[in-house]
Amino acid sequence: MITHLRKAYNAAFSQEEYVAFLDHIHSLYNHTPPFRVSETPVFIPDDFRDKLLRACDDIVDVVVQPNFKALTEGAMKPEHRVPNEDAHPHFMVVDFGICEGSNGELVPKLIEMQGFPSLYFFQTDLAEGYCQYFKNIPETMTPLFEGLDTEGYYDLLREVIVGDSNPENVILLEVEPEKQNTLVDFLGTAKYLGIKILCLTKVIKKGRELFYKNGNGDLVKIERIYNRVIFDELDRRPDLTFGFHFTDDLDVEWVGHPNWFFRISKYTLPFLKSDFVPKTYFLDKLTEYPSDLENYVLKPLFSFSGQGVKINITQQDLDAVEDRSNHILQEKVTYVAALETPTEPAKIEIRMLMLWKNGWERPKVVNNLIRLSKGIMIGVRYNKDKDWVGASVGLFNRK
């Protein structure tokens, strides 16, 4: 998007450098991510960076309202409500599509948001890999915000996730983490923080306390849980047996607390009013449908990875929805193919990664994640046999 940097990068690109870069990504943890890593980062100009930050501020303004918890009480089913919820989430991520504004300029438009962690560690590895292996990336470019350098960024993550605990008493909790597409990020978390990656089936409960066995077979108390378990996936795994329930009153600190996954989610979208947010309605609250349904999509509130989304909808489709309280109607967002590549332009979706450290009044944007697409939608199945697509990162001029 910074034209002169894009032209220079594309002209200097070589397949040999790309292969060496991918080999480097594999060598970090002796692991190859199962998702495609793009040939390029995205060079984002100052004016668009400022729009992204304004958009995030508009959204955060709603989340920090004193009545936000009251607004989002309907987001959680009783079977998913976890005790000892904290005052605010530790993680918040917001996805924007890069679109065309009314005057032809590029603008970010909200796609969805999560009160849940994302690839906070891999994205820094990825940015450093691009800068190491490709020419024409100025040293002044960074994926980070708030004036952070890499060391300061990891220190901040350590403060949020590990806190005052010994790292051996902190775990990254997931369902069969070795099988997850995000394993590369888990490995980075373990490397930089020194915490244990643990499948929830390995957790041992004694009274209100949780433990795991270390390499010597000794029990280690769990004080803090960096939670990466998504209930939607857990609900689809009745074959799993584990020794505690999320709804138990446990003597542990959640980082971040599971309830925020539901509170800050598609459920939040109808409460947001901003030039950067498409119109969104709870389906069960509509007394009449918009007259231009062709400009809307139907989304289930609590689905994972875009499952159940309907793009081309009719009144009959909406009338047929049985669980209306579990769906939203959202104005379509039309991506612009804004990234020039040697073959065809690519569409850009950018995820702004925030942290909310205890003691801060608001969450702060610290990093970012980008997905590039040449298909009709973002996602692997729409980009088969395409190049210059997949996982990437935005690079900005340091402020």
C-alpha positions as CSV (number, residue, x, y, z in Angstrom):
1,M,0.0,0.0,0.0
2,I,3.0,2.3,0.3
3,T,3.5,2.4,-3.4
4,H,7.3,2.9,-3.7
5,L,8.0,0.2,-1.2
6,R,5.6,-2.2,-2.9
7,K,7.2,-1.7,-6.3
8,A,10.7,-2.1,-4.9
9,Y,9.7,-5.3,-3.0
10,N,8.0,-6.9,-6.0
11,A,10.8,-6.1,-8.3
12,A,13.5,-7.5,-6.0
13,F,11.5,-10.6,-5.0
14,S,13.0,-14.0,-5.8
15,Q,11.6,-17.5,-5.2
16,E,14.9,-18.5,-3.7
17,E,14.6,-15.9,-1.0
18,Y,11.0,-17.1,-0.3
19,V,12.1,-20.7,0.1
20,A,14.9,-19.6,2.4
21,F,12.4,-17.6,4.4
22,L,10.0,-20.6,4.8
23,D,13.0,-22.8,5.8
24,H,13.8,-20.2,8.5
25,I,10.2,-20.3,9.8
26,H,10.4,-24.1,10.0
27,S,13.8,-23.9,11.8
28,L,12.5,-21.7,14.6
29,Y,10.7,-24.6,16.3
30,N,11.4,-27.5,13.9
31,H,7.8,-27.1,12.8
32,T,6.1,-26.1,9.6
33,P,2.8,-24.2,10.1
34,P,-0.1,-26.0,8.3
35,F,-1.4,-22.7,6.9
36,R,0.2,-20.9,3.9
37,V,2.6,-18.1,4.7
38,S,2.5,-15.4,2.1
39,E,5.4,-14.2,0.0
40,T,5.1,-10.6,1.4
41,P,4.3,-8.4,4.3
42,V,2.0,-5.4,3.7
43,F,3.5,-1.9,3.9
44,I,0.8,0.3,5.5
45,P,1.0,4.1,5.1
46,D,0.6,6.5,8.1
47,D,-2.8,7.8,7.2
48,F,-4.3,4.3,7.0
49,R,-2.6,3.3,10.3
50,D,-4.3,6.3,11.9
51,K,-7.7,5.2,10.5
52,L,-7.1,1.7,12.0
53,L,-6.3,3.2,15.4
54,R,-9.3,5.5,15.3
55,A,-11.5,2.5,14.4
56,C,-10.1,0.5,17.4
57,D,-10.7,3.5,19.7
58,D,-14.4,3.7,18.5
59,I,-14.8,0.0,19.4
60,V,-12.9,0.3,22.7
61,D,-15.1,3.2,23.8
62,V,-18.1,0.8,23.9
63,V,-16.2,-2.0,25.7
64,V,-15.0,0.4,28.5
65,Q,-18.6,1.7,29.2
66,P,-19.6,1.0,32.8
67,N,-22.7,-0.9,31.5
68,F,-20.8,-3.1,29.1
69,K,-21.2,-6.3,31.2
70,A,-24.9,-5.6,31.6
71,L,-25.2,-5.2,27.8
72,T,-23.6,-8.5,27.1
73,E,-25.2,-10.7,29.8
74,G,-27.1,-12.4,27.0
75,A,-23.9,-13.5,25.3
76,M,-23.3,-16.5,27.6
77,K,-25.2,-19.8,28.0
78,P,-25.4,-21.0,31.6
79,E,-23.3,-24.0,30.8
80,H,-20.5,-21.8,29.5
81,R,-20.4,-19.3,32.3
82,V,-17.1,-19.5,34.2
83,P,-16.8,-18.2,37.9
84,N,-14.5,-15.5,39.1
85,E,-14.7,-13.3,36.0
86,D,-12.3,-10.3,36.1
87,A,-13.1,-6.7,35.5
88,H,-11.8,-6.6,31.9
89,P,-10.4,-8.9,29.3
90,H,-6.6,-9.2,29.0
91,F,-6.8,-9.8,25.2
92,M,-8.9,-8.2,22.5
93,V,-8.5,-8.6,18.8
94,V,-10.4,-6.8,16.0
95,D,-10.6,-7.8,12.4
96,F,-10.9,-5.3,9.6
97,G,-11.4,-5.7,5.9
98,I,-9.6,-3.1,3.7
99,C,-12.4,-1.5,1.7
100,E,-13.2,1.5,-0.5
101,G,-14.8,4.5,1.1
102,S,-17.4,6.9,-0.3
103,N,-14.7,9.1,-1.8
104,G,-12.7,6.3,-3.3
105,E,-10.1,6.2,-0.5
106,L,-9.2,3.0,1.4
107,V,-10.9,2.5,4.8
108,P,-11.0,-0.3,7.4
109,K,-14.4,-1.9,7.9
110,L,-15.0,-4.1,11.0
111,I,-15.5,-7.8,10.3
112,E,-15.6,-9.2,13.8
113,M,-13.9,-9.1,17.2
114,Q,-12.8,-11.4,20.0
115,G,-12.0,-11.1,23.7
116,F,-9.5,-13.9,23.2
117,P,-5.8,-14.3,22.3
118,S,-4.5,-14.6,18.8
119,L,-1.0,-15.2,17.4
120,Y,0.8,-12.7,19.6
121,F,4.1,-14.5,19.4
122,F,4.2,-15.9,15.8
123,Q,3.5,-12.5,14.3
124,T,6.7,-11.1,15.7
125,D,8.6,-14.1,14.4
126,L,7.0,-13.6,11.0
127,A,7.8,-9.9,10.8
128,E,11.5,-10.5,11.8
129,G,11.7,-13.3,9.2
130,Y,10.5,-11.0,6.4
131,C,12.9,-8.3,7.4
132,Q,15.8,-10.7,7.6
133,Y,15.3,-12.5,4.2
134,F,13.9,-9.9,1.8
135,K,15.4,-6.8,0.4
136,N,14.0,-3.3,0.4
137,I,12.3,-3.4,3.8
138,P,13.5,-0.2,5.6
139,E,14.7,-0.7,9.2
140,T,12.2,2.0,10.3
141,M,9.3,-0.4,9.6
142,T,7.7,-2.4,12.5
143,P,4.6,-4.5,13.2
144,L,4.5,-3.1,16.7
145,F,2.7,-0.1,18.3
146,E,3.0,2.0,21.5
147,G,6.7,2.6,20.7
148,L,7.5,-1.0,21.6
149,D,10.6,-2.8,20.3
150,T,10.7,-6.6,20.3
151,E,12.2,-7.0,23.8
152,G,9.7,-4.5,25.3
153,Y,6.9,-6.3,23.6
154,Y,7.8,-9.7,25.1
155,D,8.3,-8.1,28.5
156,L,4.8,-6.7,28.3
157,L,3.4,-10.1,27.3
158,R,5.3,-11.7,30.2
159,E,3.7,-9.1,32.6
160,V,0.2,-9.9,31.3
161,I,0.4,-13.7,31.0
162,V,2.9,-14.8,33.7
163,G,2.5,-11.9,36.1
164,D,4.2,-12.5,39.5
165,S,4.0,-16.3,39.2
166,N,6.9,-18.6,38.5
167,P,6.6,-19.6,34.8
168,E,6.4,-23.3,35.8
169,N,3.1,-22.5,37.6
170,V,1.6,-21.0,34.4
171,I,0.2,-23.1,31.6
172,L,-1.1,-22.5,28.1
173,L,-4.3,-24.6,28.1
174,E,-5.7,-26.0,24.8
175,V,-7.4,-29.1,23.4
176,E,-4.8,-31.4,21.9
177,P,-2.4,-28.5,21.3
178,E,-0.1,-30.5,19.1
179,K,-2.9,-30.9,16.6
180,Q,-3.9,-27.2,16.4
181,N,-3.2,-25.0,13.4
182,T,-1.9,-22.5,15.9
183,L,0.8,-24.8,17.4
184,V,3.6,-22.6,16.0
185,D,2.3,-19.7,18.2
186,F,2.1,-22.0,21.2
187,L,5.7,-23.0,20.7
188,G,6.7,-19.4,20.5
189,T,4.8,-18.7,23.7
190,A,6.7,-21.5,25.5
191,K,10.0,-20.3,24.1
192,Y,9.7,-16.7,25.1
193,L,7.8,-17.1,28.4
194,G,9.0,-20.5,29.6
195,I,5.5,-21.7,30.4
196,K,4.0,-25.2,29.9
197,I,1.9,-26.1,26.9
198,L,-0.8,-28.4,28.3
199,C,-3.7,-30.4,27.0
200,L,-6.7,-30.0,29.3
201,T,-6.9,-33.8,29.6
202,K,-3.5,-33.6,31.5
203,V,-4.9,-31.3,34.2
204,I,-5.3,-32.9,37.7
205,K,-7.8,-31.4,40.2
206,K,-7.4,-31.7,44.0
207,G,-10.1,-29.8,45.8
208,R,-10.2,-26.2,44.3
209,E,-6.6,-26.5,43.0
210,L,-5.3,-27.7,39.7
211,F,-2.0,-29.4,39.0
212,Y,0.0,-31.0,36.2
213,K,2.9,-33.5,36.2
214,N,6.3,-32.3,35.2
215,G,9.0,-34.4,33.4
216,N,10.0,-36.0,36.7
217,G,6.4,-37.0,37.5
218,D,6.1,-34.4,40.3
219,L,2.9,-32.5,40.7
220,V,3.2,-28.8,39.9
221,K,0.4,-26.4,41.0
222,I,-1.2,-24.3,38.3
223,E,-1.6,-20.7,39.4
224,R,-2.4,-19.0,36.1
225,I,-4.1,-20.4,32.9
226,Y,-3.3,-18.7,29.6
227,N,-6.5,-20.0,28.0
228,R,-6.6,-21.0,24.4
229,V,-9.6,-23.4,24.6
230,I,-12.6,-22.4,22.5
231,F,-15.8,-23.8,23.9
232,D,-17.3,-24.3,20.4
233,E,-14.5,-26.8,19.7
234,L,-14.7,-28.4,23.1
235,D,-18.5,-28.9,22.7
236,R,-17.7,-30.9,19.5
237,R,-15.4,-33.3,21.4
238,P,-17.5,-35.5,23.6
239,D,-14.8,-38.1,23.4
240,L,-12.5,-36.0,25.6
241,T,-12.4,-36.8,29.3
242,F,-10.7,-34.4,31.8
243,G,-10.6,-34.0,35.5
244,F,-12.2,-30.6,36.0
245,H,-15.0,-28.4,34.6
246,F,-14.6,-24.8,33.5
247,T,-17.7,-24.0,35.6
248,D,-15.9,-25.2,38.8
249,D,-15.0,-22.6,41.4
250,L,-11.2,-23.0,41.1
251,D,-8.2,-21.4,42.8
252,V,-6.6,-20.2,39.6
253,E,-6.3,-17.0,37.7
254,W,-7.5,-17.0,34.1
255,V,-5.5,-15.0,31.5
256,G,-7.8,-14.2,29.8
257,H,-11.0,-15.3,31.4
258,P,-13.2,-17.5,29.2
259,N,-16.3,-15.3,29.7
260,W,-14.8,-12.5,27.6
261,F,-14.7,-14.8,24.5
262,F,-18.5,-14.5,24.5
263,R,-18.9,-10.9,25.7
264,I,-16.5,-9.5,23.1
265,S,-17.6,-11.3,20.0
266,K,-20.2,-11.0,17.2
267,Y,-22.6,-10.4,20.1
268,T,-21.0,-7.0,20.6
269,L,-21.4,-5.8,17.0
270,P,-25.0,-4.5,17.2
271,F,-24.0,-2.1,20.0
272,L,-21.2,-0.5,17.9
273,K,-21.8,2.8,16.1
274,S,-18.9,4.0,14.0
275,D,-18.0,5.0,10.4
276,F,-15.8,1.9,10.5
277,V,-18.5,-0.5,11.6
278,P,-21.1,-2.0,9.2
279,K,-24.7,-1.9,10.4
280,T,-25.5,-5.0,12.4
281,Y,-28.8,-6.3,14.0
282,F,-29.8,-9.1,16.3
283,L,-32.1,-11.2,14.1
284,D,-34.6,-11.8,16.9
285,K,-34.8,-8.0,17.5
286,L,-35.8,-7.0,14.0
287,T,-39.4,-6.1,13.4
288,E,-38.9,-5.9,9.7
289,Y,-36.0,-6.9,7.4
290,P,-33.8,-4.3,5.5
291,S,-35.2,-3.8,2.0
292,D,-31.8,-4.4,0.5
293,L,-31.1,-7.9,1.9
294,E,-28.7,-8.6,-0.9
295,N,-26.3,-6.2,0.9
296,Y,-26.4,-8.3,4.2
297,V,-24.9,-11.6,5.5
298,L,-26.4,-13.9,8.1
299,K,-24.0,-15.0,10.8
300,P,-24.5,-17.4,13.8
301,L,-23.3,-15.6,17.0
302,F,-21.1,-18.4,18.3
303,S,-19.4,-20.2,15.5
304,F,-15.7,-20.8,14.9
305,S,-13.7,-19.9,11.8
306,G,-16.7,-18.6,9.8
307,Q,-18.8,-21.7,10.0
308,G,-22.5,-21.3,9.3
309,V,-22.2,-17.9,7.6
310,K,-24.7,-17.3,4.7
311,I,-23.7,-14.8,2.1
312,N,-26.6,-14.6,-0.4
313,I,-29.8,-14.5,1.7
314,T,-33.5,-14.1,1.1
315,Q,-36.4,-13.4,3.4
316,Q,-37.2,-17.1,3.2
317,D,-33.7,-17.9,4.6
318,L,-34.3,-15.6,7.5
319,D,-37.8,-16.8,8.2
320,A,-36.4,-20.4,8.3
321,V,-33.9,-19.7,11.1
322,E,-35.2,-21.4,14.2
323,D,-32.6,-20.2,16.8
324,R,-33.1,-16.5,15.9
325,S,-31.5,-15.2,19.1
326,N,-28.3,-16.9,18.1
327,H,-27.9,-15.0,14.8
328,I,-27.1,-11.5,13.6
329,L,-27.7,-9.8,10.3
330,Q,-24.7,-7.8,9.2
331,E,-24.2,-5.3,6.3
332,K,-21.8,-6.8,3.8
333,V,-18.2,-5.6,3.7
334,T,-16.7,-5.5,0.2
335,Y,-12.9,-5.9,0.2
336,V,-10.8,-4.0,-2.3
337,A,-7.9,-5.9,-4.0
338,A,-5.5,-3.3,-2.6
339,L,-2.2,-5.2,-2.6
340,E,-0.4,-5.3,-5.9
341,T,1.4,-8.6,-6.6
342,P,3.3,-10.0,-9.6
343,T,0.2,-11.9,-10.7
344,E,-3.1,-10.4,-9.6
345,P,-4.0,-8.0,-6.7
346,A,-4.9,-9.5,-3.3
347,K,-7.5,-8.5,-0.7
348,I,-6.3,-7.7,2.8
349,E,-7.8,-8.5,6.2
350,I,-6.0,-7.0,9.1
351,R,-6.4,-8.1,12.8
352,M,-5.3,-5.5,15.4
353,L,-3.9,-7.3,18.5
354,M,-4.6,-5.6,21.8
355,L,-3.5,-6.1,25.4
356,W,-5.2,-4.9,28.5
357,K,-2.8,-4.9,31.4
358,N,-4.2,-4.7,34.9
359,G,-4.0,-1.0,35.9
360,W,-4.6,0.3,32.4
361,E,-7.9,2.2,31.8
362,R,-8.2,0.8,28.3
363,P,-6.7,-1.9,26.1
364,K,-3.8,-0.8,23.8
365,V,-3.0,-2.0,20.2
366,V,0.4,-3.7,20.3
367,N,0.7,-5.9,17.2
368,N,-1.1,-7.0,14.1
369,L,-1.9,-10.0,11.9
370,I,-2.8,-10.0,8.2
371,R,-4.5,-12.5,5.9
372,L,-4.2,-12.1,2.1
373,S,-6.7,-13.5,-0.3
374,K,-7.4,-13.6,-4.1
375,G,-10.6,-15.6,-3.7
376,I,-14.2,-14.5,-3.1
377,M,-13.6,-14.8,0.7
378,I,-10.7,-14.9,3.1
379,G,-9.8,-18.5,3.8
380,V,-7.8,-21.5,2.6
381,R,-10.6,-23.1,0.6
382,Y,-11.0,-19.9,-1.5
383,N,-7.3,-19.6,-2.3
384,K,-6.2,-23.0,-3.5
385,D,-3.5,-22.8,-6.2
386,K,-3.1,-19.0,-5.6
387,D,0.2,-17.3,-4.8
388,W,0.9,-14.2,-2.7
389,V,-1.9,-15.2,-0.3
390,G,-2.1,-16.5,3.2
391,A,-0.6,-15.4,6.6
392,S,1.2,-12.1,6.6
393,V,1.9,-9.1,8.8
394,G,1.5,-5.3,8.4
395,L,4.6,-3.1,8.7
396,F,4.2,0.5,9.7
397,N,6.6,3.5,10.0
398,R,7.7,3.8,13.6
399,K,6.0,6.7,15.4
